[in-house]
């Protein structure tokens, strides 16, 4: 970091509010160490007069071309979008995740993004699908988005008290396999080449920076009354 109008004869002392996130040396050089937010403070002393200046620094996790960090995890940045099917500006700060796994005979594609705030976890899904269908009476046989959440990331064989399994089709009709429907809020919108799902999941524990969740995101692709394929991503 650089200061404008540096004063001759003055001393400068630099400090980071959290050295685990970013450190700063005696010359004001900031080094990013982990995702998070810190305040960098410079104390300026001259002729026994002390002044301070501060700057807020946000360190984001580095991701690869598929949207995953160095440990293969999906990253959710902090942000509070309005869940209305319209992609707010805040979503531009969220890494775009391209799912790794495709099963069945499908030409559908999708990308995911994630954000979080004090209210919960937000997932944005953008699906390209020329022929959406909700004809089947079986929810997972419809064109839809599924979310499996292991909030404690304890990877139990059976569903635990912290686990959720929610689903919403492109017409915004929800179905719940595990969990309380009141924790799942969604809005869907048709686009020229598919549909968008914007969702919020209320978490049981207070969200915080660095928290690791177990999550699987899945797109069901339907033709008529049959599911012909899935696109999914298992991650944390």
C-alpha atoms as an extended CHARMM CRD file, in Angstrom:
* protein
*
       236  EXT
         1         1  UNK       CA              0.0000000000        0.0000000000        0.0000000000  PROA      1               0.0000000000
         2         2  UNK       CA              1.1830000000        3.5260000000       -0.7160000000  PROA      2               0.0000000000
         3         3  UNK       CA              0.5300000000        6.7810000000        1.1110000000  PROA      3               0.0000000000
         4         4  UNK       CA              0.1350000000       10.0300000000       -0.7690000000  PROA      4               0.0000000000
         5         5  UNK       CA              1.9940000000       13.1070000000        0.5220000000  PROA      5               0.0000000000
         6         6  UNK       CA              4.4900000000       11.2430000000        2.6910000000  PROA      6               0.0000000000
         7         7  UNK       CA              5.9670000000       13.6710000000        5.2140000000  PROA      7               0.0000000000
         8         8  UNK       CA              9.6700000000       14.1620000000        5.6540000000  PROA      8               0.0000000000
         9         9  UNK       CA             10.8090000000       13.3380000000        9.1630000000  PROA      9               0.0000000000
        10        10  UNK       CA              7.7170000000       11.3440000000       10.0100000000  PROA      10              0.0000000000
        11        11  UNK       CA              7.6960000000        7.7190000000       11.2060000000  PROA      11              0.0000000000
        12        12  UNK       CA              5.2570000000        5.1430000000        9.8910000000  PROA      12              0.0000000000
        13        13  UNK       CA              4.0630000000        2.0320000000       11.6970000000  PROA      13              0.0000000000
        14        14  UNK       CA              1.9050000000       -0.5150000000        9.8740000000  PROA      14              0.0000000000
        15        15  UNK       CA             -0.4440000000       -3.0550000000       11.4370000000  PROA      15              0.0000000000
        16        16  UNK       CA             -2.9260000000       -5.6760000000       10.2500000000  PROA      16              0.0000000000
        17        17  UNK       CA             -6.0570000000       -6.4600000000       12.2520000000  PROA      17              0.0000000000
        18        18  UNK       CA             -5.6640000000      -10.1660000000       11.3990000000  PROA      18              0.0000000000
        19        19  UNK       CA             -2.2500000000      -11.5100000000       10.4090000000  PROA      19              0.0000000000
        20        20  UNK       CA             -3.7940000000      -14.8800000000        9.5590000000  PROA      20              0.0000000000
        21        21  UNK       CA             -5.6460000000      -13.2490000000        6.6440000000  PROA      21              0.0000000000
        22        22  UNK       CA             -3.1140000000      -10.6310000000        5.5140000000  PROA      22              0.0000000000
        23        23  UNK       CA              0.1450000000       -9.3300000000        6.9120000000  PROA      23              0.0000000000
        24        24  UNK       CA              1.8430000000       -6.0030000000        6.3010000000  PROA      24              0.0000000000
        25        25  UNK       CA              5.5470000000       -5.1690000000        6.5830000000  PROA      25              0.0000000000
        26        26  UNK       CA              7.3260000000       -2.0060000000        7.6930000000  PROA      26              0.0000000000
        27        27  UNK       CA              7.1310000000       -0.5830000000        4.1790000000  PROA      27              0.0000000000
        28        28  UNK       CA              3.3830000000       -1.0750000000        3.8610000000  PROA      28              0.0000000000
        29        29  UNK       CA              3.5810000000       -4.1390000000        1.6160000000  PROA      29              0.0000000000
        30        30  UNK       CA              0.4900000000       -6.2950000000        2.1890000000  PROA      30              0.0000000000
        31        31  UNK       CA              0.6720000000      -10.0720000000        1.7540000000  PROA      31              0.0000000000
        32        32  UNK       CA             -2.5560000000      -12.0470000000        1.3400000000  PROA      32              0.0000000000
        33        33  UNK       CA             -2.5510000000      -15.3050000000        3.3420000000  PROA      33              0.0000000000
        34        34  UNK       CA             -6.1460000000      -16.5780000000        3.5750000000  PROA      34              0.0000000000
        35        35  UNK       CA             -9.6670000000      -15.5520000000        2.5140000000  PROA      35              0.0000000000
        36        36  UNK       CA            -11.2460000000      -12.9260000000        4.7300000000  PROA      36              0.0000000000
        37        37  UNK       CA            -11.3210000000       -9.2170000000        5.4880000000  PROA      37              0.0000000000
        38        38  UNK       CA             -8.8050000000       -7.1520000000        7.4480000000  PROA      38              0.0000000000
        39        39  UNK       CA             -8.1340000000       -3.5550000000        8.3250000000  PROA      39              0.0000000000
        40        40  UNK       CA             -4.6560000000       -2.2340000000        7.5520000000  PROA      40              0.0000000000
        41        41  UNK       CA             -3.6930000000        0.6590000000        9.8180000000  PROA      41              0.0000000000
        42        42  UNK       CA             -0.8130000000        3.0750000000        9.3950000000  PROA      42              0.0000000000
        43        43  UNK       CA              0.1730000000        5.2010000000       12.3970000000  PROA      43              0.0000000000
        44        44  UNK       CA              2.0450000000        8.3600000000       11.4110000000  PROA      44              0.0000000000
        45        45  UNK       CA              4.0740000000       10.2370000000       14.0100000000  PROA      45              0.0000000000
        46        46  UNK       CA              5.7340000000       13.6240000000       13.4800000000  PROA      46              0.0000000000
        47        47  UNK       CA              6.6850000000       16.2690000000       16.0330000000  PROA      47              0.0000000000
        48        48  UNK       CA              4.8810000000       14.2320000000       18.7030000000  PROA      48              0.0000000000
        49        49  UNK       CA              1.6560000000       14.4910000000       16.7040000000  PROA      49              0.0000000000
        50        50  UNK       CA              0.0710000000       11.1210000000       15.8900000000  PROA      50              0.0000000000
        51        51  UNK       CA             -2.2940000000       10.4730000000       13.0110000000  PROA      51              0.0000000000
        52        52  UNK       CA             -3.7100000000        7.2630000000       11.6430000000  PROA      52              0.0000000000
        53        53  UNK       CA             -5.1320000000        6.1230000000        8.3410000000  PROA      53              0.0000000000
        54        54  UNK       CA             -6.8600000000        2.8330000000        7.5760000000  PROA      54              0.0000000000
        55        55  UNK       CA             -7.7910000000        0.7430000000        4.5810000000  PROA      55              0.0000000000
        56        56  UNK       CA            -10.1080000000       -2.2510000000        4.3370000000  PROA      56              0.0000000000
        57        57  UNK       CA             -8.6450000000       -5.2260000000        2.4610000000  PROA      57              0.0000000000
        58        58  UNK       CA            -10.7080000000       -8.2020000000        1.2780000000  PROA      58              0.0000000000
        59        59  UNK       CA             -8.8400000000      -11.3820000000        0.3720000000  PROA      59              0.0000000000
        60        60  UNK       CA            -10.7370000000      -13.7760000000       -1.8750000000  PROA      60              0.0000000000
        61        61  UNK       CA             -9.9620000000      -17.4550000000       -2.3670000000  PROA      61              0.0000000000
        62        62  UNK       CA             -8.1540000000      -18.2570000000       -5.6080000000  PROA      62              0.0000000000
        63        63  UNK       CA            -10.0540000000      -20.6260000000       -7.9100000000  PROA      63              0.0000000000
        64        64  UNK       CA             -9.2120000000      -22.4790000000      -11.1080000000  PROA      64              0.0000000000
        65        65  UNK       CA            -10.9200000000      -22.2380000000      -14.4990000000  PROA      65              0.0000000000
        66        66  UNK       CA            -13.7160000000      -24.5560000000      -13.2610000000  PROA      66              0.0000000000
        67        67  UNK       CA            -14.3530000000      -22.4220000000      -10.1680000000  PROA      67              0.0000000000
        68        68  UNK       CA            -12.7190000000      -24.6630000000       -7.5220000000  PROA      68              0.0000000000
        69        69  UNK       CA            -10.0400000000      -23.8090000000       -4.9740000000  PROA      69              0.0000000000
        70        70  UNK       CA             -6.7640000000      -25.7080000000       -4.5400000000  PROA      70              0.0000000000
        71        71  UNK       CA             -8.5700000000      -28.4080000000       -2.5200000000  PROA      71              0.0000000000
        72        72  UNK       CA            -11.3000000000      -28.9020000000       -5.1150000000  PROA      72              0.0000000000
        73        73  UNK       CA            -13.8990000000      -27.0220000000       -3.1000000000  PROA      73              0.0000000000
        74        74  UNK       CA            -16.5810000000      -24.6120000000       -4.2330000000  PROA      74              0.0000000000
        75        75  UNK       CA            -16.0930000000      -21.1240000000       -2.7670000000  PROA      75              0.0000000000
        76        76  UNK       CA            -18.9120000000      -18.8940000000       -1.5160000000  PROA      76              0.0000000000
        77        77  UNK       CA            -18.0180000000      -15.2150000000       -1.1540000000  PROA      77              0.0000000000
        78        78  UNK       CA            -19.8840000000      -12.8790000000        1.1850000000  PROA      78              0.0000000000
        79        79  UNK       CA            -22.8640000000      -11.1240000000       -0.4000000000  PROA      79              0.0000000000
        80        80  UNK       CA            -26.6070000000      -10.5730000000       -0.0630000000  PROA      80              0.0000000000
        81        81  UNK       CA            -28.5000000000      -10.9470000000       -3.3380000000  PROA      81              0.0000000000
        82        82  UNK       CA            -32.2190000000      -10.3720000000       -3.6820000000  PROA      82              0.0000000000
        83        83  UNK       CA            -33.8480000000      -13.7220000000       -4.4640000000  PROA      83              0.0000000000
        84        84  UNK       CA            -36.0390000000      -12.7100000000       -7.4050000000  PROA      84              0.0000000000
        85        85  UNK       CA            -34.6210000000      -14.5540000000      -10.4260000000  PROA      85              0.0000000000
        86        86  UNK       CA            -32.7180000000      -11.4590000000      -11.5460000000  PROA      86              0.0000000000
        87        87  UNK       CA            -28.9380000000      -11.7640000000      -11.4280000000  PROA      87              0.0000000000
        88        88  UNK       CA            -27.8160000000       -8.8820000000       -9.1860000000  PROA      88              0.0000000000
        89        89  UNK       CA            -24.4380000000       -7.1830000000       -9.4670000000  PROA      89              0.0000000000
        90        90  UNK       CA            -23.2950000000       -8.9140000000       -6.2750000000  PROA      90              0.0000000000
        91        91  UNK       CA            -23.2670000000      -12.2510000000       -8.1200000000  PROA      91              0.0000000000
        92        92  UNK       CA            -20.3670000000      -11.0120000000      -10.2510000000  PROA      92              0.0000000000
        93        93  UNK       CA            -18.1140000000      -11.5210000000       -7.2010000000  PROA      93              0.0000000000
        94        94  UNK       CA            -19.0720000000      -15.2060000000       -6.9700000000  PROA      94              0.0000000000
        95        95  UNK       CA            -16.8500000000      -17.7470000000       -8.7840000000  PROA      95              0.0000000000
        96        96  UNK       CA            -18.6050000000      -19.5630000000      -11.6230000000  PROA      96              0.0000000000
        97        97  UNK       CA            -18.5390000000      -23.3320000000      -11.0370000000  PROA      97              0.0000000000
        98        98  UNK       CA            -18.8280000000      -25.7230000000      -13.9620000000  PROA      98              0.0000000000
        99        99  UNK       CA            -20.0560000000      -29.1490000000      -12.7670000000  PROA      99              0.0000000000
       100       100  UNK       CA            -17.6430000000      -32.0230000000      -13.3490000000  PROA      100             0.0000000000
       101       101  UNK       CA            -20.1180000000      -34.8750000000      -13.6320000000  PROA      101             0.0000000000
       102       102  UNK       CA            -22.7480000000      -35.6910000000      -16.2780000000  PROA      102             0.0000000000
       103       103  UNK       CA            -24.7980000000      -38.8800000000      -16.4970000000  PROA      103             0.0000000000
       104       104  UNK       CA            -27.2760000000      -40.1110000000      -19.0760000000  PROA      104             0.0000000000
       105       105  UNK       CA            -28.0250000000      -38.7310000000      -22.5110000000  PROA      105             0.0000000000
       106       106  UNK       CA            -28.3390000000      -34.9860000000      -22.0480000000  PROA      106             0.0000000000
       107       107  UNK       CA            -27.4400000000      -31.8780000000      -24.0260000000  PROA      107             0.0000000000
       108       108  UNK       CA            -28.2930000000      -29.6360000000      -21.0960000000  PROA      108             0.0000000000
       109       109  UNK       CA            -25.5420000000      -27.6090000000      -19.3880000000  PROA      109             0.0000000000
       110       110  UNK       CA            -25.4160000000      -25.6010000000      -16.1740000000  PROA      110             0.0000000000
       111       111  UNK       CA            -23.2130000000      -23.4290000000      -13.9830000000  PROA      111             0.0000000000
       112       112  UNK       CA            -23.4630000000      -22.7000000000      -10.2570000000  PROA      112             0.0000000000
       113       113  UNK       CA            -22.4810000000      -19.7690000000       -8.0310000000  PROA      113             0.0000000000
       114       114  UNK       CA            -22.6340000000      -19.4010000000       -4.2480000000  PROA      114             0.0000000000
       115       115  UNK       CA            -22.7760000000      -16.5110000000       -1.7670000000  PROA      115             0.0000000000
       116       116  UNK       CA            -23.4340000000      -16.3090000000        1.9630000000  PROA      116             0.0000000000
       117       117  UNK       CA            -24.4630000000      -13.7760000000        4.5660000000  PROA      117             0.0000000000
       118       118  UNK       CA            -25.8950000000      -13.7570000000        8.0780000000  PROA      118             0.0000000000
       119       119  UNK       CA            -29.1990000000      -15.1210000000        6.7480000000  PROA      119             0.0000000000
       120       120  UNK       CA            -27.8220000000      -18.2300000000        5.0590000000  PROA      120             0.0000000000
       121       121  UNK       CA            -26.3990000000      -19.7550000000        1.8870000000  PROA      121             0.0000000000
       122       122  UNK       CA            -27.3950000000      -18.5370000000       -1.5870000000  PROA      122             0.0000000000
       123       123  UNK       CA            -27.1000000000      -20.6240000000       -4.7560000000  PROA      123             0.0000000000
       124       124  UNK       CA            -27.5530000000      -19.2730000000       -8.2790000000  PROA      124             0.0000000000
       125       125  UNK       CA            -28.1110000000      -21.8050000000      -11.0590000000  PROA      125             0.0000000000
       126       126  UNK       CA            -28.0730000000      -20.9510000000      -14.7600000000  PROA      126             0.0000000000
       127       127  UNK       CA            -29.3260000000      -23.7980000000      -16.9360000000  PROA      127             0.0000000000
       128       128  UNK       CA            -29.2320000000      -24.0670000000      -20.7040000000  PROA      128             0.0000000000
       129       129  UNK       CA            -32.0050000000      -26.4320000000      -21.7890000000  PROA      129             0.0000000000
       130       130  UNK       CA            -34.0380000000      -26.0940000000      -24.9760000000  PROA      130             0.0000000000
       131       131  UNK       CA            -36.8640000000      -28.4050000000      -23.8570000000  PROA      131             0.0000000000
       132       132  UNK       CA            -37.9500000000      -28.0510000000      -20.2340000000  PROA      132             0.0000000000
       133       133  UNK       CA            -40.6060000000      -30.4210000000      -18.9320000000  PROA      133             0.0000000000
       134       134  UNK       CA            -42.5930000000      -30.8730000000      -15.7180000000  PROA      134             0.0000000000
       135       135  UNK       CA            -44.9550000000      -33.5260000000      -17.1110000000  PROA      135             0.0000000000
       136       136  UNK       CA            -43.9270000000      -36.3160000000      -14.7490000000  PROA      136             0.0000000000
       137       137  UNK       CA            -45.7060000000      -36.6470000000      -11.4010000000  PROA      137             0.0000000000
       138       138  UNK       CA            -42.3760000000      -37.6520000000       -9.8600000000  PROA      138             0.0000000000
       139       139  UNK       CA            -40.4810000000      -34.4770000000       -8.8580000000  PROA      139             0.0000000000
       140       140  UNK       CA            -36.9680000000      -35.6980000000       -9.6850000000  PROA      140             0.0000000000
       141       141  UNK       CA            -38.1680000000      -36.7560000000      -13.1750000000  PROA      141             0.0000000000
       142       142  UNK       CA            -38.9050000000      -33.1110000000      -13.9790000000  PROA      142             0.0000000000
       143       143  UNK       CA            -36.4580000000      -30.4520000000      -15.1500000000  PROA      143             0.0000000000
       144       144  UNK       CA            -35.2770000000      -29.2790000000      -11.7420000000  PROA      144             0.0000000000
       145       145  UNK       CA            -32.4840000000      -28.2930000000       -9.3900000000  PROA      145             0.0000000000
       146       146  UNK       CA            -31.6270000000      -30.3750000000       -6.3170000000  PROA      146             0.0000000000
       147       147  UNK       CA            -29.5770000000      -29.3420000000       -3.3030000000  PROA      147             0.0000000000
       148       148  UNK       CA            -28.1310000000      -31.7700000000       -0.7640000000  PROA      148             0.0000000000
       149       149  UNK       CA            -26.6200000000      -30.0070000000        2.2410000000  PROA      149             0.0000000000
       150       150  UNK       CA            -24.5300000000      -31.5490000000        5.0330000000  PROA      150             0.0000000000
       151       151  UNK       CA            -24.1950000000      -28.4650000000        7.2260000000  PROA      151             0.0000000000
       152       152  UNK       CA            -21.7580000000      -30.0580000000        9.6890000000  PROA      152             0.0000000000
       153       153  UNK       CA            -19.8110000000      -31.7740000000        6.8910000000  PROA      153             0.0000000000
       154       154  UNK       CA            -19.7170000000      -34.9540000000        8.9730000000  PROA      154             0.0000000000
       155       155  UNK       CA            -20.4450000000      -37.2220000000        5.9810000000  PROA      155             0.0000000000
       156       156  UNK       CA            -22.7570000000      -39.6440000000        7.7640000000  PROA      156             0.0000000000
       157       157  UNK       CA            -24.1080000000      -42.6060000000        5.7900000000  PROA      157             0.0000000000
       158       158  UNK       CA            -27.7230000000      -41.7440000000        6.6190000000  PROA      158             0.0000000000
       159       159  UNK       CA            -29.3220000000      -38.3120000000        6.7610000000  PROA      159             0.0000000000
       160       160  UNK       CA            -28.5300000000      -36.5110000000       10.0110000000  PROA      160             0.0000000000
       161       161  UNK       CA            -30.3220000000      -33.7270000000       11.8330000000  PROA      161             0.0000000000
       162       162  UNK       CA            -28.1150000000      -31.1840000000       10.0630000000  PROA      162             0.0000000000
       163       163  UNK       CA            -28.8140000000      -32.5370000000        6.5610000000  PROA      163             0.0000000000
       164       164  UNK       CA            -31.1770000000      -31.1510000000        3.9250000000  PROA      164             0.0000000000
       165       165  UNK       CA            -32.4150000000      -32.4140000000        0.5750000000  PROA      165             0.0000000000
       166       166  UNK       CA            -34.4550000000      -29.8420000000       -1.3220000000  PROA      166             0.0000000000
       167       167  UNK       CA            -35.6300000000      -29.6500000000       -4.9140000000  PROA      167             0.0000000000
       168       168  UNK       CA            -37.2920000000      -27.0260000000       -7.1130000000  PROA      168             0.0000000000
       169       169  UNK       CA            -38.3620000000      -27.3690000000      -10.7430000000  PROA      169             0.0000000000
       170       170  UNK       CA            -38.1100000000      -24.6880000000      -13.4070000000  PROA      170             0.0000000000
       171       171  UNK       CA            -41.6880000000      -23.5940000000      -12.6570000000  PROA      171             0.0000000000
       172       172  UNK       CA            -40.6570000000      -22.9070000000       -9.0290000000  PROA      172             0.0000000000
       173       173  UNK       CA            -42.5520000000      -25.8820000000       -7.6040000000  PROA      173             0.0000000000
       174       174  UNK       CA            -40.6580000000      -27.1630000000       -4.5720000000  PROA      174             0.0000000000
       175       175  UNK       CA            -40.3840000000      -30.6840000000       -3.1960000000  PROA      175             0.0000000000
       176       176  UNK       CA            -38.6650000000      -31.6790000000        0.0380000000  PROA      176             0.0000000000
       177       177  UNK       CA            -37.0810000000      -35.0600000000        0.7640000000  PROA      177             0.0000000000
       178       178  UNK       CA            -35.3440000000      -34.1110000000        4.0320000000  PROA      178             0.0000000000
       179       179  UNK       CA            -35.6060000000      -30.9100000000        6.0550000000  PROA      179             0.0000000000
       180       180  UNK       CA            -37.9610000000      -28.0620000000        6.8240000000  PROA      180             0.0000000000
       181       181  UNK       CA            -39.4420000000      -26.3760000000        3.7460000000  PROA      181             0.0000000000
       182       182  UNK       CA            -39.4690000000      -23.0420000000        5.5890000000  PROA      182             0.0000000000
       183       183  UNK       CA            -35.6610000000      -22.9920000000        5.3330000000  PROA      183             0.0000000000
       184       184  UNK       CA            -35.7720000000      -23.1360000000        1.5180000000  PROA      184             0.0000000000
       185       185  UNK       CA            -36.6960000000      -20.0180000000       -0.4800000000  PROA      185             0.0000000000
       186       186  UNK       CA            -36.5110000000      -20.0130000000       -4.2730000000  PROA      186             0.0000000000
       187       187  UNK       CA            -37.3710000000      -18.0300000000       -7.3530000000  PROA      187             0.0000000000
       188       188  UNK       CA            -37.1450000000      -19.3240000000      -10.9200000000  PROA      188             0.0000000000
       189       189  UNK       CA            -37.2570000000      -17.5480000000      -14.2360000000  PROA      189             0.0000000000
       190       190  UNK       CA            -37.3280000000      -18.7470000000      -17.8400000000  PROA      190             0.0000000000
       191       191  UNK       CA            -34.6500000000      -17.4190000000      -20.1900000000  PROA      191             0.0000000000
       192       192  UNK       CA            -34.1990000000      -17.5010000000      -23.9560000000  PROA      192             0.0000000000
       193       193  UNK       CA            -32.1470000000      -20.7060000000      -23.7500000000  PROA      193             0.0000000000
       194       194  UNK       CA            -33.2400000000      -22.3050000000      -20.4720000000  PROA      194             0.0000000000
       195       195  UNK       CA            -33.9740000000      -21.1540000000      -16.9420000000  PROA      195             0.0000000000
       196       196  UNK       CA            -32.4940000000      -19.5640000000      -13.8210000000  PROA      196             0.0000000000
       197       197  UNK       CA            -32.9130000000      -20.7330000000      -10.2290000000  PROA      197             0.0000000000
       198       198  UNK       CA            -32.0500000000      -18.4060000000       -7.3700000000  PROA      198             0.0000000000
       199       199  UNK       CA            -32.2810000000      -19.9310000000       -3.9010000000  PROA      199             0.0000000000
       200       200  UNK       CA            -31.5290000000      -19.2640000000       -0.2520000000  PROA      200             0.0000000000
       201       201  UNK       CA            -31.1000000000      -21.9090000000        2.4250000000  PROA      201             0.0000000000
       202       202  UNK       CA            -31.3100000000      -20.8270000000        6.0550000000  PROA      202             0.0000000000
       203       203  UNK       CA            -28.5280000000      -22.4420000000        8.0880000000  PROA      203             0.0000000000
       204       204  UNK       CA            -28.9630000000      -23.7480000000       11.6340000000  PROA      204             0.0000000000
       205       205  UNK       CA            -25.6230000000      -22.4280000000       12.8440000000  PROA      205             0.0000000000
       206       206  UNK       CA            -24.4370000000      -18.8450000000       12.4310000000  PROA      206             0.0000000000
       207       207  UNK       CA            -22.4750000000      -18.5750000000        9.1570000000  PROA      207             0.0000000000
       208       208  UNK       CA            -18.9020000000      -17.3940000000        9.4030000000  PROA      208             0.0000000000
       209       209  UNK       CA            -15.9260000000      -16.9180000000        7.1510000000  PROA      209             0.0000000000
       210       210  UNK       CA            -13.9900000000      -20.1460000000        6.5810000000  PROA      210             0.0000000000
       211       211  UNK       CA            -16.8260000000      -22.4980000000        7.5300000000  PROA      211             0.0000000000
       212       212  UNK       CA            -16.8310000000      -25.7190000000        5.4940000000  PROA      212             0.0000000000
       213       213  UNK       CA            -20.1400000000      -27.3050000000        4.4510000000  PROA      213             0.0000000000
       214       214  UNK       CA            -20.7980000000      -30.5170000000        2.5900000000  PROA      214             0.0000000000
       215       215  UNK       CA            -22.9050000000      -29.8460000000       -0.4980000000  PROA      215             0.0000000000
       216       216  UNK       CA            -24.0900000000      -31.5060000000       -3.6870000000  PROA      216             0.0000000000
       217       217  UNK       CA            -25.8230000000      -29.5840000000       -6.4710000000  PROA      217             0.0000000000
       218       218  UNK       CA            -27.6990000000      -31.4250000000       -9.1870000000  PROA      218             0.0000000000
       219       219  UNK       CA            -29.6600000000      -30.6060000000      -12.3290000000  PROA      219             0.0000000000
       220       220  UNK       CA            -32.2640000000      -33.1070000000      -13.5190000000  PROA      220             0.0000000000
       221       221  UNK       CA            -32.8810000000      -33.0600000000      -17.2860000000  PROA      221             0.0000000000
       222       222  UNK       CA            -36.2920000000      -34.2800000000      -18.4200000000  PROA      222             0.0000000000
       223       223  UNK       CA            -37.8120000000      -35.0540000000      -21.7860000000  PROA      223             0.0000000000
       224       224  UNK       CA            -41.5360000000      -35.5630000000      -21.5920000000  PROA      224             0.0000000000
       225       225  UNK       CA            -42.2450000000      -37.6870000000      -18.5230000000  PROA      225             0.0000000000
       226       226  UNK       CA            -38.7540000000      -39.1810000000      -18.2280000000  PROA      226             0.0000000000
       227       227  UNK       CA            -35.4850000000      -38.0010000000      -16.7200000000  PROA      227             0.0000000000
       228       228  UNK       CA            -32.8310000000      -38.5360000000      -19.3700000000  PROA      228             0.0000000000
       229       229  UNK       CA            -29.7860000000      -37.2780000000      -17.5130000000  PROA      229             0.0000000000
       230       230  UNK       CA            -28.2890000000      -35.3960000000      -14.5910000000  PROA      230             0.0000000000
       231       231  UNK       CA            -25.5590000000      -32.8110000000      -14.1390000000  PROA      231             0.0000000000
       232       232  UNK       CA            -24.1040000000      -32.6720000000      -10.6630000000  PROA      232             0.0000000000
       233       233  UNK       CA            -21.2790000000      -31.5580000000       -8.4450000000  PROA      233             0.0000000000
       234       234  UNK       CA            -20.2620000000      -33.0430000000       -5.1030000000  PROA      234             0.0000000000
       235       235  UNK       CA            -18.0890000000      -30.6470000000       -3.1380000000  PROA      235             0.0000000000
       236       236  UNK       CA            -17.6020000000      -28.7590000000        0.0970000000  PROA      236             0.0000000000
